[in-house]
Amino acid sequence: MSTMNISLPNTLKAFVDEQVSQRGYGTSSEYVRELIRKDQDRLQLRGLLLAGAASSQAAPADASYFEGLRDRVRKAAKPAAKA
């Protein structure tokens, strides 16, 4: 694992220290790693949403769509249940 040093104003350091103690993190590094992971997830979700918005329009998700989806899940679950 690599290390990285960051400089924070006193107010931000106090905030980080408070979050570490109140939210059960062992260290400020754990807290910062969690923030970075959440930001990565947010960026991935944003990319997926933008890709979906740019894609062509699909058929409506009506009752028959969801029934077909349930059928596919049931069929996929049958071989797993036999194993």
mmCIF file of the N, C-alpha and C atoms, coordinates in Angstrom:
data_MODEL
# 
_entry.id   MODEL 
# 
loop_
_atom_site.group_PDB 
_atom_site.id 
_atom_site.type_symbol 
_atom_site.label_atom_id 
_atom_site.label_alt_id 
_atom_site.label_comp_id 
_atom_site.label_asym_id 
_atom_site.label_entity_id 
_atom_site.label_seq_id 
_atom_site.pdbx_PDB_ins_code 
_atom_site.Cartn_x 
_atom_site.Cartn_y 
_atom_site.Cartn_z 
_atom_site.occupancy 
_atom_site.B_iso_or_equiv 
_atom_site.pdbx_formal_charge 
_atom_site.auth_seq_id 
_atom_site.auth_comp_id 
_atom_site.auth_asym_id 
_atom_site.auth_atom_id 
_atom_site.pdbx_PDB_model_num 
ATOM 1   N N  . MET A 1 1  ? 0.846   -1.170  0.000   1.00 0.00 ? 1  MET A N  1 
ATOM 2   C CA . MET A 1 1  ? 0.000   0.000   0.000   1.00 0.00 ? 1  MET A CA 1 
ATOM 3   C C  . MET A 1 1  ? 0.891   1.233   0.000   1.00 0.00 ? 1  MET A C  1 
ATOM 4   N N  . SER A 1 2  ? 0.550   2.189   -0.813  1.00 0.00 ? 2  SER A N  1 
ATOM 5   C CA . SER A 1 2  ? 1.296   3.445   -0.876  1.00 0.00 ? 2  SER A CA 1 
ATOM 6   C C  . SER A 1 2  ? 0.776   4.417   0.167   1.00 0.00 ? 2  SER A C  1 
ATOM 7   N N  . THR A 1 3  ? 1.598   5.378   0.481   1.00 0.00 ? 3  THR A N  1 
ATOM 8   C CA . THR A 1 3  ? 1.168   6.421   1.409   1.00 0.00 ? 3  THR A CA 1 
ATOM 9   C C  . THR A 1 3  ? 1.074   7.740   0.672   1.00 0.00 ? 3  THR A C  1 
ATOM 10  N N  . MET A 1 4  ? 0.232   8.614   1.216   1.00 0.00 ? 4  MET A N  1 
ATOM 11  C CA . MET A 1 4  ? 0.042   9.942   0.652   1.00 0.00 ? 4  MET A CA 1 
ATOM 12  C C  . MET A 1 4  ? -0.179  10.895  1.812   1.00 0.00 ? 4  MET A C  1 
ATOM 13  N N  . ASN A 1 5  ? 0.516   11.973  1.818   1.00 0.00 ? 5  ASN A N  1 
ATOM 14  C CA . ASN A 1 5  ? 0.335   12.989  2.850   1.00 0.00 ? 5  ASN A CA 1 
ATOM 15  C C  . ASN A 1 5  ? -0.499  14.119  2.275   1.00 0.00 ? 5  ASN A C  1 
ATOM 16  N N  . ILE A 1 6  ? -1.467  14.569  3.048   1.00 0.00 ? 6  ILE A N  1 
ATOM 17  C CA . ILE A 1 6  ? -2.283  15.695  2.615   1.00 0.00 ? 6  ILE A CA 1 
ATOM 18  C C  . ILE A 1 6  ? -2.271  16.760  3.700   1.00 0.00 ? 6  ILE A C  1 
ATOM 19  N N  . SER A 1 7  ? -2.436  17.981  3.265   1.00 0.00 ? 7  SER A N  1 
ATOM 20  C CA . SER A 1 7  ? -2.506  19.105  4.205   1.00 0.00 ? 7  SER A CA 1 
ATOM 21  C C  . SER A 1 7  ? -3.949  19.578  4.282   1.00 0.00 ? 7  SER A C  1 
ATOM 22  N N  . LEU A 1 8  ? -4.419  19.770  5.503   1.00 0.00 ? 8  LEU A N  1 
ATOM 23  C CA . LEU A 1 8  ? -5.780  20.237  5.727   1.00 0.00 ? 8  LEU A CA 1 
ATOM 24  C C  . LEU A 1 8  ? -5.767  21.440  6.653   1.00 0.00 ? 8  LEU A C  1 
ATOM 25  N N  . PRO A 1 9  ? -6.661  22.369  6.405   1.00 0.00 ? 9  PRO A N  1 
ATOM 26  C CA . PRO A 1 9  ? -6.827  23.441  7.391   1.00 0.00 ? 9  PRO A CA 1 
ATOM 27  C C  . PRO A 1 9  ? -7.331  22.822  8.708   1.00 0.00 ? 9  PRO A C  1 
ATOM 28  N N  . ASN A 1 10 ? -7.103  23.527  9.783   1.00 0.00 ? 10 ASN A N  1 
ATOM 29  C CA . ASN A 1 10 ? -7.485  23.009  11.104  1.00 0.00 ? 10 ASN A CA 1 
ATOM 30  C C  . ASN A 1 10 ? -8.961  22.619  11.177  1.00 0.00 ? 10 ASN A C  1 
ATOM 31  N N  . THR A 1 11 ? -9.822  23.388  10.524  1.00 0.00 ? 11 THR A N  1 
ATOM 32  C CA . THR A 1 11 ? -11.256 23.086  10.588  1.00 0.00 ? 11 THR A CA 1 
ATOM 33  C C  . THR A 1 11 ? -11.572 21.749  9.906   1.00 0.00 ? 11 THR A C  1 
ATOM 34  N N  . LEU A 1 12 ? -10.933 21.472  8.771   1.00 0.00 ? 12 LEU A N  1 
ATOM 35  C CA . LEU A 1 12 ? -11.165 20.200  8.093   1.00 0.00 ? 12 LEU A CA 1 
ATOM 36  C C  . LEU A 1 12 ? -10.557 19.041  8.867   1.00 0.00 ? 12 LEU A C  1 
ATOM 37  N N  . LYS A 1 13 ? -9.395  19.240  9.448   1.00 0.00 ? 13 LYS A N  1 
ATOM 38  C CA . LYS A 1 13 ? -8.781  18.178  10.253  1.00 0.00 ? 13 LYS A CA 1 
ATOM 39  C C  . LYS A 1 13 ? -9.665  17.850  11.450  1.00 0.00 ? 13 LYS A C  1 
ATOM 40  N N  . ALA A 1 14 ? -10.211 18.888  12.084  1.00 0.00 ? 14 ALA A N  1 
ATOM 41  C CA . ALA A 1 14 ? -11.107 18.659  13.215  1.00 0.00 ? 14 ALA A CA 1 
ATOM 42  C C  . ALA A 1 14 ? -12.352 17.890  12.765  1.00 0.00 ? 14 ALA A C  1 
ATOM 43  N N  . PHE A 1 15 ? -12.867 18.211  11.582  1.00 0.00 ? 15 PHE A N  1 
ATOM 44  C CA . PHE A 1 15 ? -14.027 17.513  11.055  1.00 0.00 ? 15 PHE A CA 1 
ATOM 45  C C  . PHE A 1 15 ? -13.702 16.037  10.815  1.00 0.00 ? 15 PHE A C  1 
ATOM 46  N N  . VAL A 1 16 ? -12.554 15.768  10.202  1.00 0.00 ? 16 VAL A N  1 
ATOM 47  C CA . VAL A 1 16 ? -12.136 14.384  9.933   1.00 0.00 ? 16 VAL A CA 1 
ATOM 48  C C  . VAL A 1 16 ? -11.977 13.632  11.247  1.00 0.00 ? 16 VAL A C  1 
ATOM 49  N N  . ASP A 1 17 ? -11.308 14.242  12.204  1.00 0.00 ? 17 ASP A N  1 
ATOM 50  C CA . ASP A 1 17 ? -11.114 13.595  13.503  1.00 0.00 ? 17 ASP A CA 1 
ATOM 51  C C  . ASP A 1 17 ? -12.453 13.281  14.166  1.00 0.00 ? 17 ASP A C  1 
ATOM 52  N N  . GLU A 1 18 ? -13.396 14.186  14.056  1.00 0.00 ? 18 GLU A N  1 
ATOM 53  C CA . GLU A 1 18 ? -14.724 13.978  14.630  1.00 0.00 ? 18 GLU A CA 1 
ATOM 54  C C  . GLU A 1 18 ? -15.442 12.820  13.925  1.00 0.00 ? 18 GLU A C  1 
ATOM 55  N N  . GLN A 1 19 ? -15.349 12.766  12.610  1.00 0.00 ? 19 GLN A N  1 
ATOM 56  C CA . GLN A 1 19 ? -15.979 11.678  11.859  1.00 0.00 ? 19 GLN A CA 1 
ATOM 57  C C  . GLN A 1 19 ? -15.367 10.327  12.217  1.00 0.00 ? 19 GLN A C  1 
ATOM 58  N N  . VAL A 1 20 ? -14.055 10.306  12.382  1.00 0.00 ? 20 VAL A N  1 
ATOM 59  C CA . VAL A 1 20 ? -13.361 9.066   12.742  1.00 0.00 ? 20 VAL A CA 1 
ATOM 60  C C  . VAL A 1 20 ? -13.878 8.556   14.088  1.00 0.00 ? 20 VAL A C  1 
ATOM 61  N N  . SER A 1 21 ? -13.979 9.447   15.047  1.00 0.00 ? 21 SER A N  1 
ATOM 62  C CA . SER A 1 21 ? -14.397 9.005   16.378  1.00 0.00 ? 21 SER A CA 1 
ATOM 63  C C  . SER A 1 21 ? -15.891 8.691   16.440  1.00 0.00 ? 21 SER A C  1 
ATOM 64  N N  . GLN A 1 22 ? -16.715 9.450   15.756  1.00 0.00 ? 22 GLN A N  1 
ATOM 65  C CA . GLN A 1 22 ? -18.169 9.253   15.842  1.00 0.00 ? 22 GLN A CA 1 
ATOM 66  C C  . GLN A 1 22 ? -18.673 8.115   14.963  1.00 0.00 ? 22 GLN A C  1 
ATOM 67  N N  . ARG A 1 23 ? -17.979 7.831   13.873  1.00 0.00 ? 23 ARG A N  1 
ATOM 68  C CA . ARG A 1 23 ? -18.500 6.857   12.921  1.00 0.00 ? 23 ARG A CA 1 
ATOM 69  C C  . ARG A 1 23 ? -17.747 5.530   12.959  1.00 0.00 ? 23 ARG A C  1 
ATOM 70  N N  . GLY A 1 24 ? -16.875 5.358   13.926  1.00 0.00 ? 24 GLY A N  1 
ATOM 71  C CA . GLY A 1 24 ? -16.253 4.070   14.151  1.00 0.00 ? 24 GLY A CA 1 
ATOM 72  C C  . GLY A 1 24 ? -15.086 3.716   13.250  1.00 0.00 ? 24 GLY A C  1 
ATOM 73  N N  . TYR A 1 25 ? -14.477 4.686   12.625  1.00 0.00 ? 25 TYR A N  1 
ATOM 74  C CA . TYR A 1 25 ? -13.275 4.409   11.839  1.00 0.00 ? 25 TYR A CA 1 
ATOM 75  C C  . TYR A 1 25 ? -12.092 4.283   12.783  1.00 0.00 ? 25 TYR A C  1 
ATOM 76  N N  . GLY A 1 26 ? -11.155 3.425   12.422  1.00 0.00 ? 26 GLY A N  1 
ATOM 77  C CA . GLY A 1 26 ? -9.974  3.254   13.250  1.00 0.00 ? 26 GLY A CA 1 
ATOM 78  C C  . GLY A 1 26 ? -8.984  4.394   13.093  1.00 0.00 ? 26 GLY A C  1 
ATOM 79  N N  . THR A 1 27 ? -8.880  4.907   11.874  1.00 0.00 ? 27 THR A N  1 
ATOM 80  C CA . THR A 1 27 ? -7.920  5.979   11.593  1.00 0.00 ? 27 THR A CA 1 
ATOM 81  C C  . THR A 1 27 ? -8.517  6.945   10.582  1.00 0.00 ? 27 THR A C  1 
ATOM 82  N N  . SER A 1 28 ? -7.885  8.079   10.450  1.00 0.00 ? 28 SER A N  1 
ATOM 83  C CA . SER A 1 28 ? -8.317  9.043   9.430   1.00 0.00 ? 28 SER A CA 1 
ATOM 84  C C  . SER A 1 28 ? -8.098  8.475   8.030   1.00 0.00 ? 28 SER A C  1 
ATOM 85  N N  . SER A 1 29 ? -7.101  7.613   7.868   1.00 0.00 ? 29 SER A N  1 
ATOM 86  C CA . SER A 1 29 ? -6.856  6.980   6.570   1.00 0.00 ? 29 SER A CA 1 
ATOM 87  C C  . SER A 1 29 ? -8.041  6.113   6.161   1.00 0.00 ? 29 SER A C  1 
ATOM 88  N N  . GLU A 1 30 ? -8.612  5.369   7.109   1.00 0.00 ? 30 GLU A N  1 
ATOM 89  C CA . GLU A 1 30 ? -9.784  4.549   6.801   1.00 0.00 ? 30 GLU A CA 1 
ATOM 90  C C  . GLU A 1 30 ? -10.940 5.423   6.332   1.00 0.00 ? 30 GLU A C  1 
ATOM 91  N N  . TYR A 1 31 ? -11.129 6.543   6.999   1.00 0.00 ? 31 TYR A N  1 
ATOM 92  C CA . TYR A 1 31 ? -12.199 7.470   6.636   1.00 0.00 ? 31 TYR A CA 1 
ATOM 93  C C  . TYR A 1 31 ? -11.983 8.017   5.232   1.00 0.00 ? 31 TYR A C  1 
ATOM 94  N N  . VAL A 1 32 ? -10.782 8.454   4.936   1.00 0.00 ? 32 VAL A N  1 
ATOM 95  C CA . VAL A 1 32 ? -10.486 9.019   3.618   1.00 0.00 ? 32 VAL A CA 1 
ATOM 96  C C  . VAL A 1 32 ? -10.622 7.948   2.538   1.00 0.00 ? 32 VAL A C  1 
ATOM 97  N N  . ARG A 1 33 ? -10.162 6.724   2.806   1.00 0.00 ? 33 ARG A N  1 
ATOM 98  C CA . ARG A 1 33 ? -10.314 5.638   1.830   1.00 0.00 ? 33 ARG A CA 1 
ATOM 99  C C  . ARG A 1 33 ? -11.784 5.395   1.524   1.00 0.00 ? 33 ARG A C  1 
ATOM 100 N N  . GLU A 1 34 ? -12.623 5.412   2.558   1.00 0.00 ? 34 GLU A N  1 
ATOM 101 C CA . GLU A 1 34 ? -14.062 5.223   2.358   1.00 0.00 ? 34 GLU A CA 1 
ATOM 102 C C  . GLU A 1 34 ? -14.645 6.346   1.500   1.00 0.00 ? 34 GLU A C  1 
ATOM 103 N N  . LEU A 1 35 ? -14.234 7.563   1.747   1.00 0.00 ? 35 LEU A N  1 
ATOM 104 C CA . LEU A 1 35 ? -14.710 8.686   0.931   1.00 0.00 ? 35 LEU A CA 1 
ATOM 105 C C  . LEU A 1 35 ? -14.302 8.511   -0.530  1.00 0.00 ? 35 LEU A C  1 
ATOM 106 N N  . ILE A 1 36 ? -13.088 8.070   -0.757  1.00 0.00 ? 36 ILE A N  1 
ATOM 107 C CA . ILE A 1 36 ? -12.601 7.873   -2.125  1.00 0.00 ? 36 ILE A CA 1 
ATOM 108 C C  . ILE A 1 36 ? -13.385 6.749   -2.794  1.00 0.00 ? 36 ILE A C  1 
ATOM 109 N N  . ARG A 1 37 ? -13.630 5.651   -2.092  1.00 0.00 ? 37 ARG A N  1 
ATOM 110 C CA . ARG A 1 37 ? -14.414 4.549   -2.671  1.00 0.00 ? 37 ARG A CA 1 
ATOM 111 C C  . ARG A 1 37 ? -15.819 5.014   -3.033  1.00 0.00 ? 37 ARG A C  1 
ATOM 112 N N  . LYS A 1 38 ? -16.435 5.795   -2.154  1.00 0.00 ? 38 LYS A N  1 
ATOM 113 C CA . LYS A 1 38 ? -17.780 6.310   -2.442  1.00 0.00 ? 38 LYS A CA 1 
ATOM 114 C C  . LYS A 1 38 ? -17.757 7.231   -3.653  1.00 0.00 ? 38 LYS A C  1 
ATOM 115 N N  . ASP A 1 39 ? -16.711 8.023   -3.797  1.00 0.00 ? 39 ASP A N  1 
ATOM 116 C CA . ASP A 1 39 ? -16.599 8.905   -4.957  1.00 0.00 ? 39 ASP A CA 1 
ATOM 117 C C  . ASP A 1 39 ? -16.412 8.081   -6.231  1.00 0.00 ? 39 ASP A C  1 
ATOM 118 N N  . GLN A 1 40 ? -15.633 7.011   -6.159  1.00 0.00 ? 40 GLN A N  1 
ATOM 119 C CA . GLN A 1 40 ? -15.472 6.129   -7.323  1.00 0.00 ? 40 GLN A CA 1 
ATOM 120 C C  . GLN A 1 40 ? -16.816 5.523   -7.713  1.00 0.00 ? 40 GLN A C  1 
ATOM 121 N N  . ASP A 1 41 ? -17.585 5.064   -6.727  1.00 0.00 ? 41 ASP A N  1 
ATOM 122 C CA . ASP A 1 41 ? -18.908 4.498   -7.000  1.00 0.00 ? 41 ASP A CA 1 
ATOM 123 C C  . ASP A 1 41 ? -19.821 5.543   -7.635  1.00 0.00 ? 41 ASP A C  1 
ATOM 124 N N  . ARG A 1 42 ? -19.769 6.764   -7.112  1.00 0.00 ? 42 ARG A N  1 
ATOM 125 C CA . ARG A 1 42 ? -20.604 7.844   -7.645  1.00 0.00 ? 42 ARG A CA 1 
ATOM 126 C C  . ARG A 1 42 ? -20.247 8.136   -9.098  1.00 0.00 ? 42 ARG A C  1 
ATOM 127 N N  . LEU A 1 43 ? -18.947 8.177   -9.395  1.00 0.00 ? 43 LEU A N  1 
ATOM 128 C CA . LEU A 1 43 ? -18.519 8.437   -10.764 1.00 0.00 ? 43 LEU A CA 1 
ATOM 129 C C  . LEU A 1 43 ? -18.915 7.308   -11.708 1.00 0.00 ? 43 LEU A C  1 
ATOM 130 N N  . GLN A 1 44 ? -18.824 6.062   -11.232 1.00 0.00 ? 44 GLN A N  1 
ATOM 131 C CA . GLN A 1 44 ? -19.241 4.929   -12.053 1.00 0.00 ? 44 GLN A CA 1 
ATOM 132 C C  . GLN A 1 44 ? -20.741 5.002   -12.333 1.00 0.00 ? 44 GLN A C  1 
ATOM 133 N N  . LEU A 1 45 ? -21.534 5.287   -11.309 1.00 0.00 ? 45 LEU A N  1 
ATOM 134 C CA . LEU A 1 45 ? -22.976 5.411   -11.480 1.00 0.00 ? 45 LEU A CA 1 
ATOM 135 C C  . LEU A 1 45 ? -23.304 6.546   -12.442 1.00 0.00 ? 45 LEU A C  1 
ATOM 136 N N  . ARG A 1 46 ? -22.610 7.660   -12.310 1.00 0.00 ? 46 ARG A N  1 
ATOM 137 C CA . ARG A 1 46 ? -22.835 8.797   -13.216 1.00 0.00 ? 46 ARG A CA 1 
ATOM 138 C C  . ARG A 1 46 ? -22.557 8.384   -14.654 1.00 0.00 ? 46 ARG A C  1 
ATOM 139 N N  . GLY A 1 47 ? -21.473 7.656   -14.867 1.00 0.00 ? 47 GLY A N  1 
ATOM 140 C CA . GLY A 1 47 ? -21.151 7.185   -16.209 1.00 0.00 ? 47 GLY A CA 1 
ATOM 141 C C  . GLY A 1 47 ? -22.228 6.272   -16.770 1.00 0.00 ? 47 GLY A C  1 
ATOM 142 N N  . LEU A 1 48 ? -22.726 5.365   -15.930 1.00 0.00 ? 48 LEU A N  1 
ATOM 143 C CA . LEU A 1 48 ? -23.794 4.471   -16.371 1.00 0.00 ? 48 LEU A CA 1 
ATOM 144 C C  . LEU A 1 48 ? -25.070 5.238   -16.696 1.00 0.00 ? 48 LEU A C  1 
ATOM 145 N N  . LEU A 1 49 ? -25.390 6.225   -15.869 1.00 0.00 ? 49 LEU A N  1 
ATOM 146 C CA . LEU A 1 49 ? -26.584 7.031   -16.130 1.00 0.00 ? 49 LEU A CA 1 
ATOM 147 C C  . LEU A 1 49 ? -26.445 7.827   -17.424 1.00 0.00 ? 49 LEU A C  1 
ATOM 148 N N  . LEU A 1 50 ? -25.264 8.398   -17.648 1.00 0.00 ? 50 LEU A N  1 
ATOM 149 C CA . LEU A 1 50 ? -25.049 9.142   -18.887 1.00 0.00 ? 50 LEU A CA 1 
ATOM 150 C C  . LEU A 1 50 ? -25.100 8.227   -20.106 1.00 0.00 ? 50 LEU A C  1 
ATOM 151 N N  . ALA A 1 51 ? -24.535 7.031   -19.977 1.00 0.00 ? 51 ALA A N  1 
ATOM 152 C CA . ALA A 1 51 ? -24.598 6.068   -21.083 1.00 0.00 ? 51 ALA A CA 1 
ATOM 153 C C  . ALA A 1 51 ? -26.048 5.674   -21.355 1.00 0.00 ? 51 ALA A C  1 
ATOM 154 N N  . GLY A 1 52 ? -26.812 5.462   -20.304 1.00 0.00 ? 52 GLY A N  1 
ATOM 155 C CA . GLY A 1 52 ? -28.223 5.117   -20.472 1.00 0.00 ? 52 GLY A CA 1 
ATOM 156 C C  . GLY A 1 52 ? -29.000 6.246   -21.108 1.00 0.00 ? 52 GLY A C  1 
ATOM 157 N N  . ALA A 1 53 ? -28.718 7.475   -20.703 1.00 0.00 ? 53 ALA A N  1 
ATOM 158 C CA . ALA A 1 53 ? -29.420 8.631   -21.277 1.00 0.00 ? 53 ALA A CA 1 
ATOM 159 C C  . ALA A 1 53 ? -29.073 8.816   -22.754 1.00 0.00 ? 53 ALA A C  1 
ATOM 160 N N  . ALA A 1 54 ? -27.856 8.444   -23.133 1.00 0.00 ? 54 ALA A N  1 
ATOM 161 C CA . ALA A 1 54 ? -27.426 8.601   -24.525 1.00 0.00 ? 54 ALA A CA 1 
ATOM 162 C C  . ALA A 1 54 ? -27.857 7.430   -25.403 1.00 0.00 ? 54 ALA A C  1 
ATOM 163 N N  . SER A 1 55 ? -28.313 6.340   -24.802 1.00 0.00 ? 55 SER A N  1 
ATOM 164 C CA . SER A 1 55 ? -28.686 5.164   -25.585 1.00 0.00 ? 55 SER A CA 1 
ATOM 165 C C  . SER A 1 55 ? -30.056 5.372   -26.230 1.00 0.00 ? 55 SER A C  1 
ATOM 166 N N  . SER A 1 56 ? -30.341 4.513   -27.190 1.00 0.00 ? 56 SER A N  1 
ATOM 167 C CA . SER A 1 56 ? -31.635 4.616   -27.856 1.00 0.00 ? 56 SER A CA 1 
ATOM 168 C C  . SER A 1 56 ? -32.744 4.176   -26.908 1.00 0.00 ? 56 SER A C  1 
ATOM 169 N N  . GLN A 1 57 ? -33.929 4.674   -27.196 1.00 0.00 ? 57 GLN A N  1 
ATOM 170 C CA . GLN A 1 57 ? -35.069 4.376   -26.335 1.00 0.00 ? 57 GLN A CA 1 
ATOM 171 C C  . GLN A 1 57 ? -35.438 2.903   -26.458 1.00 0.00 ? 57 GLN A C  1 
ATOM 172 N N  . ALA A 1 58 ? -35.718 2.287   -25.337 1.00 0.00 ? 58 ALA A N  1 
ATOM 173 C CA . ALA A 1 58 ? -36.099 0.873   -25.297 1.00 0.00 ? 58 ALA A CA 1 
ATOM 174 C C  . ALA A 1 58 ? -37.616 0.755   -25.193 1.00 0.00 ? 58 ALA A C  1 
ATOM 175 N N  . ALA A 1 59 ? -38.081 -0.464  -25.266 1.00 0.00 ? 59 ALA A N  1 
ATOM 176 C CA . ALA A 1 59 ? -39.511 -0.713  -25.094 1.00 0.00 ? 59 ALA A CA 1 
ATOM 177 C C  . ALA A 1 59 ? -39.914 -0.332  -23.673 1.00 0.00 ? 59 ALA A C  1 
ATOM 178 N N  . PRO A 1 60 ? -41.159 0.029   -23.483 1.00 0.00 ? 60 PRO A N  1 
ATOM 179 C CA . PRO A 1 60 ? -41.595 0.420   -22.136 1.00 0.00 ? 60 PRO A CA 1 
ATOM 180 C C  . PRO A 1 60 ? -41.520 -0.747  -21.154 1.00 0.00 ? 60 PRO A C  1 
ATOM 181 N N  . ALA A 1 61 ? -41.260 -0.430  -19.920 1.00 0.00 ? 61 ALA A N  1 
ATOM 182 C CA . ALA A 1 61 ? -41.193 -1.445  -18.857 1.00 0.00 ? 61 ALA A CA 1 
ATOM 183 C C  . ALA A 1 61 ? -42.590 -1.586  -18.257 1.00 0.00 ? 61 ALA A C  1 
ATOM 184 N N  . ASP A 1 62 ? -43.434 -2.327  -18.966 1.00 0.00 ? 62 ASP A N  1 
ATOM 185 C CA . ASP A 1 62 ? -44.802 -2.536  -18.516 1.00 0.00 ? 62 ASP A CA 1 
ATOM 186 C C  . ASP A 1 62 ? -44.922 -3.890  -17.812 1.00 0.00 ? 62 ASP A C  1 
ATOM 187 N N  . ALA A 1 63 ? -46.145 -4.306  -17.534 1.00 0.00 ? 63 ALA A N  1 
ATOM 188 C CA . ALA A 1 63 ? -46.375 -5.553  -16.799 1.00 0.00 ? 63 ALA A CA 1 
ATOM 189 C C  . ALA A 1 63 ? -45.799 -6.756  -17.543 1.00 0.00 ? 63 ALA A C  1 
ATOM 190 N N  . SER A 1 64 ? -45.920 -6.793  -18.865 1.00 0.00 ? 64 SER A N  1 
ATOM 191 C CA . SER A 1 64 ? -45.401 -7.939  -19.613 1.00 0.00 ? 64 SER A CA 1 
ATOM 192 C C  . SER A 1 64 ? -43.875 -7.976  -19.568 1.00 0.00 ? 64 SER A C  1 
ATOM 193 N N  . TYR A 1 65 ? -43.235 -6.824  -19.537 1.00 0.00 ? 65 TYR A N  1 
ATOM 194 C CA . TYR A 1 65 ? -41.773 -6.776  -19.410 1.00 0.00 ? 65 TYR A CA 1 
ATOM 195 C C  . TYR A 1 65 ? -41.336 -7.425  -18.095 1.00 0.00 ? 65 TYR A C  1 
ATOM 196 N N  . PHE A 1 66 ? -41.994 -7.036  -17.009 1.00 0.00 ? 66 PHE A N  1 
ATOM 197 C CA . PHE A 1 66 ? -41.616 -7.564  -15.699 1.00 0.00 ? 66 PHE A CA 1 
ATOM 198 C C  . PHE A 1 66 ? -41.962 -9.047  -15.571 1.00 0.00 ? 66 PHE A C  1 
ATOM 199 N N  . GLU A 1 67 ? -43.039 -9.489  -16.198 1.00 0.00 ? 67 GLU A N  1 
ATOM 200 C CA . GLU A 1 67 ? -43.358 -10.917 -16.170 1.00 0.00 ? 67 GLU A CA 1 
ATOM 201 C C  . GLU A 1 67 ? -42.299 -11.707 -16.930 1.00 0.00 ? 67 GLU A C  1 
ATOM 202 N N  . GLY A 1 68 ? -41.842 -11.204 -18.048 1.00 0.00 ? 68 GLY A N  1 
ATOM 203 C CA . GLY A 1 68 ? -40.765 -11.851 -18.789 1.00 0.00 ? 68 GLY A CA 1 
ATOM 204 C C  . GLY A 1 68 ? -39.480 -11.891 -17.980 1.00 0.00 ? 68 GLY A C  1 
ATOM 205 N N  . LEU A 1 69 ? -39.192 -10.829 -17.260 1.00 0.00 ? 69 LEU A N  1 
ATOM 206 C CA . LEU A 1 69 ? -38.014 -10.776 -16.402 1.00 0.00 ? 69 LEU A CA 1 
ATOM 207 C C  . LEU A 1 69 ? -38.112 -11.818 -15.292 1.00 0.00 ? 69 LEU A C  1 
ATOM 208 N N  . ARG A 1 70 ? -39.292 -11.944 -14.688 1.00 0.00 ? 70 ARG A N  1 
ATOM 209 C CA . ARG A 1 70 ? -39.493 -12.962 -13.650 1.00 0.00 ? 70 ARG A CA 1 
ATOM 210 C C  . ARG A 1 70 ? -39.296 -14.363 -14.222 1.00 0.00 ? 70 ARG A C  1 
ATOM 211 N N  . ASP A 1 71 ? -39.813 -14.609 -15.426 1.00 0.00 ? 71 ASP A N  1 
ATOM 212 C CA . ASP A 1 71 ? -39.644 -15.919 -16.055 1.00 0.00 ? 71 ASP A CA 1 
ATOM 213 C C  . ASP A 1 71 ? -38.168 -16.235 -16.266 1.00 0.00 ? 71 ASP A C  1 
ATOM 214 N N  . ARG A 1 72 ? -37.399 -15.257 -16.737 1.00 0.00 ? 72 ARG A N  1 
ATOM 215 C CA . ARG A 1 72 ? -35.967 -15.480 -16.961 1.00 0.00 ? 72 ARG A CA 1 
ATOM 216 C C  . ARG A 1 72 ? -35.255 -15.792 -15.646 1.00 0.00 ? 72 ARG A C  1 
ATOM 217 N N  . VAL A 1 73 ? -35.627 -15.098 -14.586 1.00 0.00 ? 73 VAL A N  1 
ATOM 218 C CA . VAL A 1 73 ? -35.000 -15.336 -13.281 1.00 0.00 ? 73 VAL A CA 1 
ATOM 219 C C  . VAL A 1 73 ? -35.373 -16.723 -12.775 1.00 0.00 ? 73 VAL A C  1 
ATOM 220 N N  . ARG A 1 74 ? -36.631 -17.114 -12.935 1.00 0.00 ? 74 ARG A N  1 
ATOM 221 C CA . ARG A 1 74 ? -37.063 -18.453 -12.494 1.00 0.00 ? 74 ARG A CA 1 
ATOM 222 C C  . ARG A 1 74 ? -36.302 -19.535 -13.251 1.00 0.00 ? 74 ARG A C  1 
ATOM 223 N N  . LYS A 1 75 ? -36.159 -19.380 -14.550 1.00 0.00 ? 75 LYS A N  1 
ATOM 224 C CA . LYS A 1 75 ? -35.452 -20.372 -15.365 1.00 0.00 ? 75 LYS A CA 1 
ATOM 225 C C  . LYS A 1 75 ? -33.980 -20.439 -14.972 1.00 0.00 ? 75 LYS A C  1 
ATOM 226 N N  . ALA A 1 76 ? -33.380 -19.301 -14.691 1.00 0.00 ? 76 ALA A N  1 
ATOM 227 C CA . ALA A 1 76 ? -31.978 -19.277 -14.281 1.00 0.00 ? 76 ALA A CA 1 
ATOM 228 C C  . ALA A 1 76 ? -31.780 -19.885 -12.901 1.00 0.00 ? 76 ALA A C  1 
ATOM 229 N N  . ALA A 1 77 ? -32.784 -19.759 -12.043 1.00 0.00 ? 77 ALA A N  1 
ATOM 230 C CA . ALA A 1 77 ? -32.672 -20.265 -10.674 1.00 0.00 ? 77 ALA A CA 1 
ATOM 231 C C  . ALA A 1 77 ? -32.867 -21.777 -10.612 1.00 0.00 ? 77 ALA A C  1 
ATOM 232 N N  . LYS A 1 78 ? -33.585 -22.373 -11.558 1.00 0.00 ? 78 LYS A N  1 
ATOM 233 C CA . LYS A 1 78 ? -33.844 -23.812 -11.525 1.00 0.00 ? 78 LYS A CA 1 
ATOM 234 C C  . LYS A 1 78 ? -32.560 -24.635 -11.567 1.00 0.00 ? 78 LYS A C  1 
ATOM 235 N N  . PRO A 1 79 ? -31.632 -24.387 -12.500 1.00 0.00 ? 79 PRO A N  1 
ATOM 236 C CA . PRO A 1 79 ? -30.389 -25.189 -12.481 1.00 0.00 ? 79 PRO A CA 1 
ATOM 237 C C  . PRO A 1 79 ? -29.586 -24.986 -11.193 1.00 0.00 ? 79 PRO A C  1 
ATOM 238 N N  . ALA A 1 80 ? -29.622 -23.798 -10.636 1.00 0.00 ? 80 ALA A N  1 
ATOM 239 C CA . ALA A 1 80 ? -28.878 -23.530 -9.405  1.00 0.00 ? 80 ALA A CA 1 
ATOM 240 C C  . ALA A 1 80 ? -29.498 -24.294 -8.229  1.00 0.00 ? 80 ALA A C  1 
ATOM 241 N N  . ALA A 1 81 ? -30.816 -24.426 -8.234  1.00 0.00 ? 81 ALA A N  1 
ATOM 242 C CA . ALA A 1 81 ? -31.495 -25.127 -7.134  1.00 0.00 ? 81 ALA A CA 1 
ATOM 243 C C  . ALA A 1 81 ? -31.184 -26.617 -7.164  1.00 0.00 ? 81 ALA A C  1 
ATOM 244 N N  . LYS A 1 82 ? -30.940 -27.176 -8.348  1.00 0.00 ? 82 LYS A N  1 
ATOM 245 C CA . LYS A 1 82 ? -30.643 -28.606 -8.479  1.00 0.00 ? 82 LYS A CA 1 
ATOM 246 C C  . LYS A 1 82 ? -29.218 -28.939 -8.029  1.00 0.00 ? 82 LYS A C  1 
ATOM 247 N N  . ALA A 1 83 ? -28.338 -27.944 -8.080  1.00 0.00 ? 83 ALA A N  1 
ATOM 248 C CA . ALA A 1 83 ? -26.915 -28.174 -7.747  1.00 0.00 ? 83 ALA A CA 1 
ATOM 249 C C  . ALA A 1 83 ? -26.689 -28.353 -6.270  1.00 0.00 ? 83 ALA A C  1 
# 
